[in-house]
Amino acid sequence: MAPKIVCVVGPTACGKTKMGVLIAQKFNGEVVSVDSMQIYRSMTVGTAAPTEEEMCGVPHHMVAVADPGEQWSAARYAEAATACVDDILARGKLPVLVGGTGLWLDAVVKGHGFAGGHAESETRKILQQRLEQEGIEPLLEELRQVDPASADKLHPADEKRILRALEVWLETGKTITAHNEETKNIPPRYDAVWIGLQFADREDMKALIDRRVDMMVDEGLLEEVETLLKSGLDPHSTALQAIGYKEFFGVLSGTATVEEALAEVKLRSRQYAKRQLTWLRRNPAIHWIYWEKERDFARALQISTEILNAQGVC
């Protein structure tokens, strides 16, 4: 029997952090953050990383564990987070995974590992150079020769996945399609109970996102961006590509106003929330809780408790 865990998911600003803490308190659990940007230190404001006050004494893992100059892949995250989950289980507590980075969540829950290749490999560097020199079309055609199923699914604009598929083939001699076929029928590492949060009315979600962005600026987001840049962090680093950071570069250089940057962050945050929902809706196991105008956490905890009890989480 795969061990039970809980996953609290949903788009940005939907209340995952608070819901995760409430469930952890109720079920003797600990939280594992599944957020590709909350792993970085010194980025508390822009990533909405939980504060000590918001944690309410509940242990949180995988928050502020990486230097902003590092690049973390889903595979690297899954390895570290799985160690946390297994440790929580070994101590007789319930792991509560909280976050909106769908690929990373799936990587931990399924536990199948990834096809070969990594971001710093020589193969990746060569493919990246070829992309810059030749463009994407020759690379996509090369992929079509060895893995037509994968090539047919990929749009030429999806350069990252095209390079990844070629990298897997060049490094392992096996296509990424074959790897996916081999792993899809393997039972998941964990028996996850999924609790999803979203607004019944999309406009309410957008309004809350806008308010949260305003709050981030009030709490010092611009100063946080400035401090990171002054520390010598490369503006092209993965960490500074996070929504809420790169949009403020222009403010610091004098080429954009705070108001213009704010509008851009709000737009990109709403677009990101839409993409998150699209990803999550592929998962039929999610038990969705819908917010009305306001988020009623007491009601949501009651519903979650009924779901978790029915699923054997005690």
URGIJO-V731410 format. One record per pair of residues at least 24 apart in sequence whose C-alpha atoms are under 7 Angstrom apart, sorted by the first residue. I is the first residue (numbers start at 1). J is the second residue. Records with the same first field share a line. If there is no record, write none. Layout:
I=J  J
This chain:
2=189  190  191
3=190  191
4=190  191  192
5=94  95  96  190  191  192  193
6=95  96  97  192  193  194
7=96  97  98  192  193  194  195
8=97  98  99  194  195  196
9=98  99  100  195  196  197
10=100  196  197  198  277
11=100  198  273  276  277
12=100  273
13=208  209
14=197  198
16=98  99
17=50  98
20=96  98
21=55  58
23=301
24=96
27=94  314
28=93  94
29=93  94  95  96
30=58  59  60  93  94  95  96
31=59  60  61  95  96  97  98
32=60  61  62  95  96  97  98
33=60  61  62  63  97  98  99
34=97  98  99  100  101  104  105
35=99  100  101
36=101
37=239  242
38=63  64
39=63  64  65  66
40=64  65  66  67  68
41=65  66  67  68
43=224
45=216  219  221
46=216  221  244
68=239
69=233  237
71=238
74=104  107
75=113  114
78=104  107  108
82=108
100=276
102=279  280
109=188  189  190  192
110=188  189  190
111=188  189
112=183
115=168  176  179
116=168  171  172
117=167  168  171
123=167
124=167
127=163
147=175
150=177
194=285  286  287
195=286  287  288  304
196=286  287  288  289
197=288  289  290
198=289  290  291
199=290  291  292
200=290  291  292
204=293
206=270
209=266  270
210=266
213=266
222=248
243=268  269
